[in-house]
Amino acid sequence: PPRQHAALVDHALASGSVVLVSRLSSDSYLRTLHEKGVRIFMSRSPERHLPHLLEGRL
């Protein structure tokens, strides 16, 4: 839900702009994080699964 995503984004930013995500995270949530400058790390897979979101961030 967008409201939940917003809260998660705020938490990620407050905790140092780094978030650990799983492959189950929604594309819209990851895109929102990326647009806000949060550094995204995949918890179980290399970042190559989301090159369009992660390129230039790690």
Summary of the structure (lengths in Angstrom):
residues: 58
radius of gyration: 10.4
end to end distance: 26.8
largest distance: 28.1
contacts: 134
relative contact order: 0.19
helix: 50%
strand: 14%
